[in-house]
Amino acid sequence: MYVEDIELPSVETQPNLHMYPLKRILVALDNSDMDDDLIEYASFAAQRSNADIVYFVNIIKDAKIPDEVLSDFPHLLEDAIKDRVKQLREKIEQHFDLSLRAEIKFVVKQGQPAKQLLDLANKYNIDALFIGRKKNKNSSHIVAQRLARRATCSLLIVPETKYTTMRKLMVATDFTENSLIALEEAIAIAQHNKEEAEIICQHVYSVPSGYYYTGKSYKEFSEIMKKNAIKAFDKFIRLVDTKGIKIRPIFTLDKNDNPVDDIYRVAVKEKADCILVGGKGKSATTSLFIIGNTTEKLVSTVSGVPLLLVRPKNQDEGIMDYIRKI
């Protein structure tokens, strides 16, 4: 079912620092050909997460319209918004499964895309924000980076490819609390799969510089680091209720100081349906400016596999007023 709406009532938010279901989804559309694929993916994801509500949002970029023109055509912007809502409704009817229990709402606003999406994600208490990544559009990469740094909810970046399964999920793991949250989210997603699901926990390890001072060869020290990683994983996984989901660890030696290549290469080799990574930040400073070098590079470069940046929503809600000014 769907309900046409342009302005919706605010929803009070409650902080949640642990795993949470993706019940409230916001999908950012831009009136391009990719919208069809993104809507279909949202339909698929809404079914898998048993979502309560899906907001389809289109931000009309600010246009420099002379005052004289607005004076002659006072309803120009209002008519443009109504027309865009009509286009959204037609696309949703074609590409979204309206038999799902999720309620559908439309939001069309004018302004800067990243800023408006951040505002709406906070206003509507969104669990996950979905955006598309176009292969040859640098602007979509820039918006993704801004949202990854500043959103107080999870962010799913979907490339220009059709997906029909979430059977195999890959979690980039460094054994921190952020990795734990990402793994718990993967387990929650896997539980809703109709087919048997598998989660891969990949850990990228490296040989520290100066290893030769220990008298060990590169190969010998890499084995030491791998054994240490295996012990860390065993300790890490004991903290997790796997809900019976199969979890398989993969340990990858980073030989060129570029863990992003290692993560993406394994994801492609394993035919992963999605890469999940934890988002850093528990304070205004870290949430705004640091998401981790590896995570930032994943957001910037991974283009062939959906990427879910998992962040407990509203953890940094106190900084939203500052974010809106940026």
Salt bridges, closest charged atoms under 4 A:
GLU4 OE1 - ARG89 NH1 2.57
GLU7 OE2 - LYS109 NZ 3.06
GLU7 OE1 - LYS123 NZ 3.21
ASP30 OD2 - LYS134 NZ 2.28
ASP35 OD2 - LYS91 NZ 3.49
ASP36 OD1 - HIS95 NE2 3.43
ASP37 OD1 - LYS162 NZ 2.76
GLU40 OE2 - HIS95 ND1 2.89
GLU40 OE1 - LYS162 NZ 2.96
ASP52 OD1 - ARG101 NH1 2.48
GLU78 OE1 - HIS75 ND1 3.43
GLU78 OE2 - LYS82 NZ 3.31
GLU103 OE2 - LYS105 NZ 3.91
ASP119 OD2 - LYS115 NZ 3.52
ASP119 OD1 - ARG324 NE 2.83
ASP127 OD1 - LYS313 NZ 2.43
GLU177 OE1 - LYS282 NZ 2.57
GLU195 OE2 - ARG48 NH2 3.84
GLU198 OE2 - LYS246 NZ 3.95
GLU198 OE2 - ARG248 NE 2.74
ASP241 OD2 - LYS243 NZ 3.11
ASP262 OD1 - ARG265 NH2 3.20
GLU270 OE1 - LYS168 NZ 3.73
GLU270 OE1 - ARG248 NH2 2.85
GLU296 OE2 - ARG149 NH2 2.44
ASP321 OD1 - ARG324 NH1 2.67
